Amino acid sequence: MSRICHIVSNVQVLDAQPSMSDPSEVSVKCRFIIYRNRVETETDFLVGKREELLRKTKQGWKIARRKIVLDQNVLLAKNLTFFF
């Protein structure tokens, strides 16, 4: 079983609709680091940014759209079996 740690930072609100005082949709961006360790010797670091559109619903805030941009050119991880 994998052991995963998510670190999220530099969260910025880009836009809020219809207004900042009572928004129903908010565009945000942030940076992340994901550390994963599995079995005895497999260790992976994934670094990048996320751009998201959050939408207010009766159940609370939900992610309406998410874009992931990784900083790595080559992924050395054998698989991506986790959420960003």
C-alpha positions as CSV (number, residue, x, y, z in Angstrom):
1,M,0.0,0.0,0.0
2,S,1.3,3.5,-0.9
3,R,2.0,6.1,1.7
4,I,1.2,9.6,0.2
5,C,1.7,13.1,1.5
6,H,0.2,16.1,-0.3
7,I,1.7,19.6,0.4
8,V,-0.3,22.5,-1.1
9,S,1.0,26.1,-1.0
10,N,0.8,29.5,-2.7
11,V,-3.0,29.4,-3.0
12,Q,-4.3,32.4,-4.9
13,V,-7.8,33.5,-5.7
14,L,-7.8,34.6,-9.4
15,D,-11.4,35.6,-9.9
16,A,-14.8,35.3,-8.1
17,Q,-18.2,35.4,-9.8
18,P,-20.6,37.2,-9.4
19,S,-18.8,39.2,-6.7
20,M,-16.0,38.8,-4.2
21,S,-18.5,39.5,-1.3
22,D,-20.8,36.6,-2.2
23,P,-19.2,34.4,-4.9
24,S,-20.9,31.4,-6.5
25,E,-17.8,30.4,-8.5
26,V,-14.1,31.0,-7.6
27,S,-11.1,30.5,-9.8
28,V,-8.0,29.6,-7.8
29,K,-4.4,28.4,-8.5
30,C,-1.8,26.8,-6.2
31,R,1.4,24.9,-6.2
32,F,1.8,21.3,-4.9
33,I,4.3,18.6,-4.0
34,I,3.2,15.0,-3.7
35,Y,5.5,12.5,-2.0
36,R,4.7,8.8,-2.4
37,N,6.5,5.8,-0.9
38,R,5.5,2.2,-1.7
39,V,7.0,-1.2,-1.1
40,E,10.5,-1.1,0.2
41,T,12.4,1.1,-2.3
42,E,10.0,3.0,-4.5
43,T,9.8,6.7,-3.8
44,D,8.2,9.4,-6.1
45,F,8.1,13.2,-5.9
46,L,5.7,15.0,-8.2
47,V,5.8,18.8,-8.3
48,G,3.6,21.2,-10.2
49,K,0.6,23.6,-10.1
50,R,-3.2,23.2,-10.1
51,E,-5.7,25.6,-11.6
52,E,-9.3,25.0,-10.3
53,L,-12.8,26.3,-10.7
54,L,-14.7,25.9,-7.4
55,R,-18.5,26.1,-7.5
56,K,-20.8,26.7,-4.6
57,T,-23.7,24.2,-4.2
58,K,-26.3,23.4,-1.6
59,Q,-23.9,20.7,-0.3
60,G,-20.9,23.1,-0.1
61,W,-18.0,24.0,-2.4
62,K,-17.3,21.5,-5.2
63,I,-14.5,21.3,-7.8
64,A,-16.1,22.0,-11.2
65,R,-12.8,21.9,-13.1
66,R,-9.1,21.1,-12.4
67,K,-6.1,21.4,-14.5
68,I,-2.8,19.8,-13.4
69,V,0.6,21.0,-14.9
70,L,3.6,19.0,-13.8
71,D,7.1,20.5,-13.6
72,Q,8.8,17.3,-14.6
73,N,9.5,16.6,-18.3
74,V,9.8,12.8,-17.6
75,L,7.8,10.9,-15.0
76,L,9.8,8.2,-13.3
77,A,6.8,6.9,-11.4
78,K,5.6,3.5,-12.6
79,N,2.0,4.6,-12.3
80,L,-0.3,7.4,-11.1
81,T,-2.8,5.7,-8.9
82,F,-3.6,8.7,-6.7
83,F,-5.5,12.0,-6.9
84,F,-3.8,15.3,-7.3
